[in-house]
Structure formats: structure tokens, C-alpha cells
Amino acid sequence: MLEEVEHWLTRRSWSVGERPLDRLLVAKATRGTTVSVVLPALDEEATVGAIVSVIRRELMEKAPLVDELVVVDSGSTDRTSEVAEAAGARVVHRDAILPRLPALPGKGEVLWRSLLVTSGDVVCFVDADLREFSADFVSGIVGPLLTDPGVQFVKAMYDRPLGSGGGPAAAQGGRVTELVARPLLNLHWPLLAGFVQPLGGEYAVRRQLLERLPFPVGYGVELGLLVDALHLVGLDALAQVDVGVRLHRHQDDRALGRMAAAIYRTAQQRLSRAHLVRPALTQFERGAGGFEPRTHAVDTEERPPMREIEEYTTGRAA
């Protein structure tokens, strides 16, 4: 198993510089491939505009790599939608997509619904809280899908500093990855042990694969998609690209605990498909009378493969 992973790393791990933009444009035109970029967003007015501006300027106006750029707003209470639209994105509100089906809270829900409002052969997801954003995040992960017909799913890999500057905190980002996701993958899906950032929010996938995958509605979506893609198309169809450094807003410990619970639940469901006895997580906060329990539901819902949704198949046929 270790030899298989090491062999995969030598064949399916690249750096962004290995595929220059001019090569990607030729491959895109030759194959007639279209590319959609989706930013799921919730109260990200401070960062979403800069991300949209970079993608639009570098990958739509200067170089026509991206065909559509969509921000899906999942209920922001700030100016996320206005900022994104002013920067040049098409903004769609989550609740306006597939209105017959009431929306569930969670990032995975937004990603799933985004397939209904995009048309690209390749769909590229980018988190909306990134700072000092580089167009390499998009061109890097889209690149293998444009140049290699055998690749179907590409994750970004990067350094993920927890704090600014150097010191011990410089390499301590991705705590849920290191404490929860990586052990789970190594123990249960060792073929995926070579992924540097299995929970990263930047990845590009062929639509034909995405529409066959179920989507966990919450924090477990990245692990769920990766595991299910492995079973559907095999390790050799998966890849990763080094795009440098990812700077973003970090969650507090309690939010990370809820994220970890959802990821564990997603893994458990794929291991057993059994009923969960207690889909909740109790955490503690110190109050006036001592430690007080706070119990949060752990999302247990998943959306079916998009090709099972009538509105999607009808729209694609049209």
C-alpha cells in the first residue's frame, strides 16, 4: 500500500509552475473545455471582492481560462453579495436555487446547489475567506484537468500558517486535518494518505464526476467527496497541485470541534452506513456558575448525486 501511494505521489503531485498558463489556454481551446469557478460565501465582504477581482482580471480578461465566475451566497447578513457583484462575479443566492427543496445550513449544501447554476465541464471551488489570493489557486488545480484526460479530481496543496511571520505557529494551520482527517484516511482509506490538504476548500472536478457524487451538506463535504471519488474512479484519477501558501480566517477551538465531529460522522457513515446513535456534540464554556454545556447538532444530512435531480437533468438536456 505504501509503495502504491509513493508511486501515486510521483505521478499525480505537481507544482503550479509545471503547467504555464499559455499551455493551459492551448489545451482548453483544443479540447473545447469550459471552466466554472464557484465561491461559496457567508459573510465574507472583507475578502470576497479581492478574490473575484483577481480571477476576473487574471483569468477572464487577460487570459480566457475561466468561462464563468459565480458566488453563491448562503445567507450573508453583511455586504458579501454587493461586494462580489461589484467586483465582477455573478451572484446567486442559495435559497433561489432549487426552491422546491428547503435549503439546509452548511457549505456542502451550497456546493451541491451550485451545480444547478453553473455550466462548465470543469467546476473549480474556491473558499471566499482567502487573503492575498493568487490566480495560481485556480490555474494550478484546473491545469491537470485541461491537459490530462485521465485526471478527474484535483486538490490544491499549500502551506497553511496559523499565525503571521515565522516561529512555531507558522506551520500549525489545518488542525482538524492533522488531528482528525489524516488519521481517519490513513487508517481506513490508506490510498488517500498522500493528500497534503484533504480538507482544503480549493479543488477542481470534472462535472461528469461531480454529478455522480453525494454531497454531505456540512463540514464533511471535502472528505466525503474525496473518499467517494476514490471508490468511483480510482486513485489514478485523483491528483494534487502545490499552489504555495494559503492565508485565511481561522476558526476558534469550539468551531473546530464541531467541524471535527461532522468529519468523523462523514467517515463513519461511509464505513458502515449505519444509524448514528447521537448525532450531536456537547462542548463546554465557562459561565458565571462554572462550566456550562453547549450542545450542537452534527449535520447528518447528505444530498443525492445531482444527476438524480429532475431539474438538473432537464436543464442539462435543454
C-alpha positions as CSV (number, residue, x, y, z in Angstrom):
1,M,0.0,0.0,0.0
2,L,2.8,2.4,0.9
3,E,4.5,1.7,-2.4
4,E,1.3,2.4,-4.3
5,V,0.9,5.8,-2.5
6,E,4.5,6.7,-3.2
7,H,4.1,5.8,-6.8
8,W,1.0,8.0,-7.0
9,L,2.8,10.9,-5.4
10,T,5.5,10.8,-8.1
11,R,2.9,10.7,-10.9
12,R,0.0,12.8,-9.6
13,S,1.5,15.5,-7.5
14,W,2.7,18.6,-9.3
15,S,3.6,22.3,-8.7
16,V,1.7,25.1,-10.4
17,G,4.7,26.1,-12.4
18,E,4.7,22.8,-14.3
19,R,1.8,24.0,-16.4
20,P,2.3,27.5,-17.7
21,L,-0.9,29.5,-18.5
22,D,-0.2,29.6,-22.2
23,R,-0.1,25.8,-22.3
24,L,-3.4,25.6,-20.4
25,L,-5.1,28.0,-22.9
26,V,-4.0,25.9,-25.8
27,A,-5.2,22.7,-24.2
28,K,-8.5,24.3,-23.2
29,A,-9.1,25.6,-26.8
30,T,-8.1,22.2,-28.3
31,R,-10.5,20.2,-26.2
32,G,-13.2,22.8,-26.1
33,T,-13.4,22.5,-22.3
34,T,-15.3,25.1,-20.3
35,V,-14.4,26.1,-16.7
36,S,-16.7,27.4,-14.0
37,V,-15.4,28.9,-10.7
38,V,-17.6,28.8,-7.7
39,L,-17.1,30.7,-4.4
40,P,-19.4,29.6,-1.6
41,A,-19.8,32.6,0.7
42,L,-21.2,33.5,4.0
43,D,-20.4,37.0,5.5
44,E,-17.2,37.4,3.6
45,E,-17.4,41.0,2.5
46,A,-13.8,41.6,3.7
47,T,-12.2,39.1,1.3
48,V,-14.6,38.0,-1.5
49,G,-14.2,41.2,-3.6
50,A,-10.4,40.8,-3.9
51,I,-10.7,37.1,-4.8
52,V,-13.3,37.9,-7.5
53,S,-11.2,40.8,-8.9
54,V,-8.1,38.7,-9.2
55,I,-9.9,35.8,-11.0
56,R,-11.7,38.2,-13.3
57,R,-8.6,40.3,-14.2
58,E,-6.0,37.5,-14.5
59,L,-8.1,34.5,-15.8
60,M,-11.0,36.1,-17.6
61,E,-9.8,39.4,-19.1
62,K,-6.0,38.9,-19.5
63,A,-6.3,35.1,-20.2
64,P,-9.6,33.5,-21.1
65,L,-9.2,30.4,-18.8
66,V,-12.3,30.9,-16.8
67,D,-15.7,31.0,-18.5
68,E,-18.0,31.8,-15.6
69,L,-17.4,33.1,-12.1
70,V,-20.2,32.5,-9.6
71,V,-20.5,33.5,-5.9
72,V,-23.2,31.5,-4.1
73,D,-24.3,33.5,-1.1
74,S,-25.7,31.2,1.6
75,G,-27.5,33.9,3.7
76,S,-25.0,36.6,4.4
77,T,-26.0,39.4,6.7
78,D,-23.2,41.7,5.5
79,R,-22.5,43.2,2.1
80,T,-21.0,40.0,0.6
81,S,-23.3,39.9,-2.3
82,E,-22.9,43.6,-3.2
83,V,-19.1,43.4,-3.0
84,A,-18.9,40.3,-5.1
85,E,-21.2,41.6,-7.7
86,A,-19.3,45.0,-7.9
87,A,-16.1,43.1,-8.4
88,G,-17.5,41.2,-11.4
89,A,-19.0,38.0,-10.2
90,R,-22.5,36.6,-10.9
91,V,-24.1,36.3,-7.5
92,V,-26.8,33.7,-6.8
93,H,-28.5,33.2,-3.5
94,R,-28.6,29.7,-2.2
95,D,-32.4,29.8,-1.4
96,A,-33.1,30.8,-5.0
97,I,-31.6,27.6,-6.3
98,L,-34.0,24.6,-6.4
99,P,-36.6,26.4,-4.3
100,R,-38.9,23.3,-4.0
101,L,-36.3,21.8,-1.7
102,P,-35.8,23.9,1.5
103,A,-32.1,24.6,2.0
104,L,-30.1,23.1,4.8
105,P,-27.3,25.0,6.6
106,G,-23.8,24.1,5.6
107,K,-21.1,24.6,3.0
108,G,-21.7,21.3,1.3
109,E,-25.3,22.3,0.6
110,V,-24.1,25.4,-1.2
111,L,-21.6,23.5,-3.3
112,W,-24.2,20.9,-4.3
113,R,-26.7,23.6,-5.4
114,S,-24.0,25.4,-7.3
115,L,-24.1,22.6,-9.9
116,L,-27.6,23.8,-10.9
117,V,-26.4,27.4,-11.7
118,T,-23.1,26.6,-13.5
119,S,-22.4,25.0,-16.8
120,G,-18.7,24.4,-17.0
121,D,-17.2,21.0,-17.9
122,V,-14.8,21.6,-15.0
123,V,-16.0,23.1,-11.8
124,C,-13.5,24.8,-9.5
125,F,-14.4,25.5,-5.9
126,V,-12.5,28.3,-4.0
127,D,-13.2,29.4,-0.4
128,A,-14.2,33.0,-0.1
129,D,-12.2,33.9,3.0
130,L,-8.7,33.7,1.4
131,R,-6.3,36.6,1.9
132,E,-3.6,37.7,-0.5
133,F,-5.2,35.5,-3.1
134,S,-3.3,34.3,-6.2
135,A,-4.8,33.2,-9.5
136,D,-2.4,30.2,-9.2
137,F,-5.0,28.7,-6.9
138,V,-7.4,28.4,-9.9
139,S,-5.0,27.8,-12.8
140,G,-3.0,25.3,-10.7
141,I,-5.8,22.9,-9.9
142,V,-7.6,23.4,-13.2
143,G,-4.4,22.7,-15.2
144,P,-4.3,18.9,-14.9
145,L,-7.9,18.6,-15.9
146,L,-7.2,20.5,-19.1
147,T,-4.1,18.7,-20.1
148,D,-4.6,15.1,-18.9
149,P,-7.8,13.3,-19.8
150,G,-7.1,10.7,-17.1
151,V,-7.4,13.2,-14.3
152,Q,-10.8,13.9,-12.8
153,F,-10.4,15.4,-9.4
154,V,-7.6,17.8,-8.3
155,K,-7.0,19.2,-4.8
156,A,-4.8,22.2,-4.0
157,M,-1.9,21.7,-1.6
158,Y,-0.2,24.5,0.2
159,D,1.5,25.8,3.4
160,R,-1.2,26.8,5.8
161,P,0.3,29.1,8.5
162,L,-1.7,29.6,11.7
163,G,-0.1,32.9,12.6
164,S,1.8,35.6,10.8
165,G,5.5,35.6,10.5
166,G,7.7,32.7,11.5
167,G,8.0,30.7,14.7
168,P,6.2,27.5,15.7
169,A,2.8,28.8,14.6
170,A,3.9,29.2,11.1
171,A,3.2,25.6,10.1
172,Q,0.4,24.8,12.5
173,G,-2.7,25.5,10.4
174,G,-5.0,22.8,9.4
175,R,-5.5,21.4,12.9
176,V,-8.6,19.4,12.1
177,T,-6.8,17.9,9.1
178,E,-3.9,16.7,11.3
179,L,-5.9,15.6,14.3
180,V,-8.9,14.0,12.7
181,A,-8.9,13.7,8.9
182,R,-5.4,12.5,8.3
183,P,-5.6,9.7,10.9
184,L,-9.0,8.6,9.5
185,L,-7.7,8.5,6.0
186,N,-4.5,6.6,6.9
187,L,-6.4,4.0,8.9
188,H,-9.4,3.5,6.7
189,W,-8.6,4.8,3.2
190,P,-4.8,4.5,3.1
191,L,-4.7,5.1,-0.6
192,L,-5.6,8.7,0.2
193,A,-2.8,9.1,2.6
194,G,-0.7,11.1,0.1
195,F,-3.1,14.1,0.0
196,V,-1.4,17.0,1.7
197,Q,-4.6,19.0,2.3
198,P,-7.6,16.6,2.1
199,L,-9.9,19.1,3.7
200,G,-8.8,22.1,1.7
201,G,-11.6,24.1,0.1
202,E,-9.8,24.6,-3.2
203,Y,-10.3,21.8,-5.7
204,A,-11.4,21.3,-9.3
205,V,-13.5,18.4,-10.6
206,R,-15.0,17.2,-13.9
207,R,-18.7,17.8,-13.8
208,Q,-19.4,14.3,-15.0
209,L,-17.8,13.1,-11.8
210,L,-19.4,15.7,-9.5
211,E,-22.9,14.9,-10.7
212,R,-22.4,11.2,-9.6
213,L,-21.3,12.1,-6.1
214,P,-23.5,12.5,-3.0
215,F,-22.7,15.7,-1.1
216,P,-22.6,15.9,2.8
217,V,-24.3,19.2,3.5
218,G,-21.8,20.4,6.1
219,Y,-18.2,20.4,7.1
220,G,-17.8,16.8,6.0
221,V,-18.2,17.6,2.3
222,E,-14.5,17.7,1.4
223,L,-13.7,14.3,3.0
224,G,-16.9,12.8,1.6
225,L,-16.2,13.8,-1.9
226,L,-12.6,12.6,-1.8
227,V,-13.5,9.2,-0.4
228,D,-16.4,8.7,-2.8
229,A,-14.4,9.8,-5.8
230,L,-11.7,7.2,-4.9
231,H,-14.3,4.5,-5.0
232,L,-15.9,5.7,-8.2
233,V,-12.9,6.5,-10.4
234,G,-9.8,5.1,-8.6
235,L,-6.6,6.7,-7.2
236,D,-5.0,7.4,-10.5
237,A,-7.8,9.8,-11.5
238,L,-7.1,11.9,-8.4
239,A,-4.3,14.5,-8.2
240,Q,-2.9,17.5,-6.2
241,V,-1.0,20.6,-7.1
242,D,1.2,22.8,-5.0
243,V,0.0,26.4,-5.2
244,G,2.1,28.0,-2.5
245,V,0.6,29.5,0.7
246,R,-3.0,29.7,1.9
247,L,-3.9,32.6,4.2
248,H,-7.4,32.7,5.6
249,R,-9.5,33.3,8.7
250,H,-9.0,30.6,11.3
251,Q,-11.9,29.1,13.4
252,D,-11.9,29.0,17.2
253,D,-11.5,25.7,19.0
254,R,-15.2,25.2,19.5
255,A,-15.9,25.7,15.8
256,L,-13.1,23.3,15.1
257,G,-14.7,20.7,17.4
258,R,-18.0,20.9,15.5
259,M,-16.1,20.6,12.3
260,A,-14.2,17.5,13.6
261,A,-17.5,15.9,14.7
262,A,-19.0,16.4,11.3
263,I,-16.0,15.0,9.5
264,Y,-15.9,11.9,11.8
265,R,-19.6,11.4,11.1
266,T,-19.0,11.6,7.4
267,A,-16.3,9.0,7.7
268,Q,-18.4,6.8,9.9
269,Q,-21.3,6.8,7.5
270,R,-19.0,5.7,4.7
271,L,-17.6,3.0,6.8
272,S,-20.8,1.5,8.0
273,R,-23.8,3.4,6.5
274,A,-25.3,2.6,10.0
275,H,-27.7,4.8,12.0
276,L,-25.9,7.2,14.3
277,V,-27.0,6.9,17.9
278,R,-26.3,10.5,18.9
279,P,-25.7,13.0,16.1
280,A,-24.7,15.8,18.5
281,L,-21.6,17.3,20.1
282,T,-21.6,18.8,23.6
283,Q,-18.9,21.4,24.3
284,F,-18.3,23.5,27.4
285,E,-17.9,27.2,28.1
286,R,-17.2,28.8,31.4
287,G,-20.0,30.9,32.7
288,A,-20.9,32.7,35.9
289,G,-21.8,29.4,37.6
290,G,-18.9,27.4,36.2
291,F,-18.7,25.3,33.1
292,E,-21.9,25.3,31.1
293,P,-22.7,22.7,28.4
294,R,-23.5,23.8,24.9
295,T,-24.8,21.1,22.6
296,H,-24.8,21.4,18.9
297,A,-26.3,19.1,16.3
298,V,-23.9,17.4,14.0
299,D,-25.2,17.5,10.4
300,T,-26.2,14.1,9.3
301,E,-27.9,15.0,6.0
302,E,-26.5,14.3,2.6
303,R,-27.7,15.4,-0.8
304,P,-28.0,12.8,-3.5
305,P,-26.0,12.7,-6.7
306,M,-27.1,15.7,-8.8
307,R,-27.9,13.5,-11.8
308,E,-30.9,12.2,-9.7
309,I,-32.4,15.7,-9.5
310,E,-35.0,16.2,-12.2
311,E,-34.4,19.9,-12.6
312,Y,-30.7,19.3,-13.2
313,T,-31.1,16.6,-15.8
314,T,-33.8,18.5,-17.6
315,G,-31.7,21.7,-17.6
316,R,-28.7,19.9,-18.9
317,A,-30.7,18.2,-21.7
318,A,-32.0,21.6,-22.8
